[in-house]
Amino acid sequence: MTEEHDVTHEKPETTFRTDASEALFRRSGDSLVEGGSSPSRGPATYGAHPIFMREASGSRVVDVDGNEYVDWMMAYGCLPLGHAHPAVTAAVREAAGTGAHFATATEVELDVAERIRALVPGVEKVRFANTGTESMMAVLRLVRGYTGRPRFIKFEGHYHGWYDDYLANAHPRPPASLGHRRDPVKVAESSGLGRHALDDTVVVPWNDLEAVERALANQPGRIAAVVTEGIMANMGVIPPEPGYLEGLRKLTRAHDVLLVLDETVTGFRIGRGGCQARYAVEADLVSFGKGLGAGLPVAAFGGRADILEALAWGGVLHYGTQNGSRIGLYAARANLEALSAEGGAAVEHAWTIGESLRDGLQEALDEAGVPARVQGVGPMLQVLFTEADAIRDYRDYCAHVDAERYRRFALALFGRGVYTTPSAALHWMASAAHTREDVDRTLEAVREVLREGVFLK
């Protein structure tokens, strides 16, 4: 399910240079921290300096030195249709030409909300925000206000944005620092958190229903919600064990606790109806971010009408001048239209490409005798350098994944025209714009890197 794009894709020059990126990084030291606006874009991830990108179209991205790459990062999952999709760019032009933002009620806001309701099981009402973090901040306030309870269960290794109350056990750490899995050590992820920000955050291992049941039983009447990703997407890609999400639903109902599904990463990418449709589980609230706005800052949360109505004036406060940004919603509407066309052919194509790439990567690694598992669900996948047969939770990741080896592997691919995240905790992402040619070109580059073996040292 691809469309013709304006840029003709040619193979990059055989000589890979990043002089212009390096110069821009040196220049950025006077004005930007780490050369950008997020640590994941800086030298902590990319080594000596990040790559500065100039333009993109479809499945390809071009840097300031003129190097062209097959892009498997897709803006961390913001681009399920690929770069500069014609329908999305046309929608953005239309919106920008008739007024960027009104901060009033608009018809496009209603259009997008209705599309979300039609696509996502259990969503009766919708509220818009700007980012996944903002959406999840509002969700936490909402569940506390609606239930009158202060605490929530948050899983090890899940990342719900940079809000204080969520910032525990979200990044890889030495296994010895995590404590016993029946009583995890709660580890703050940042300086500057409020002194009591994590007091009501209950940390539990994922993919372990007994641990959730124990936590709920230990704090009767205190837990407002269980908050989970449908697929763990910030420790590589870790699928839920069979029956796990359904088990969470049964437990939360039995204990009169809300179930919140954070689909910031998976929403409108893993399927039009997200993880709820794929795994046949209905959350009380669901949050969307990256894949909704097709690259523009648009987020949303929705769910049961009785819970969302608590936001009505005089109830749970949620403001935002930029909420429901007009340009962003025009992009979101075009994005959802394209993802829904032809019975969801775009999503099916991304699944096919993702599975083909995953199988090809595993085959190449096995042929080279390099111990690694390529884990994924449809368009989402990650190469995990490990001797383990599978990575099933945060503790497995921390104990068994060689993140530095992966970083060297990803950086080696840059010089061969393949761009993906150098962080083993993130993942590769297939889009509707990727082709079989992109897969073949990528696997050729991977085999070259494996033959040279420099990253293994």
Secondary structure, 3 states (H helix, E strand, C coil): CCCCCCCCCCCCCCCCCCHHHHHHHHHHCCCCECCECCHHHCHHHHCCCCCCEEEEEECEEEECCCCEEEECCHHHHCCCCCECCHHHHHHHHHHHHCCCCCCCCCHHHHHHHHHHHHHCCCCCEEEEECCHHHHHHHHHHHHHHHHCCCEEEEECCCCCCCCHHHCECCCCCCHHHHCCCCCCCCCECCCCCCCCCCCCEEEECCCCHHHHHHHHHHCCCCEEEEEEECCECCCCCECCCCCHHHHHHHHHHHCCCEEEEEECCCECCCECCHHHHHHCCCCCEEEECCCCCCCCCCEEEEECHHHHHHHCCCCCCCCCCCCCCHHHHHHHHHHHHHHHHHHHHHHHHHHHHHHHHHHHHHHHHHHHCCCCEEEEECCEEEEECCCCCCCCCHHHHHHHCCHHHHHHHHHHHHCCCEECCCCCCCCEECCCCCCHHHHHHHHHHHHHHHHHCHHHC
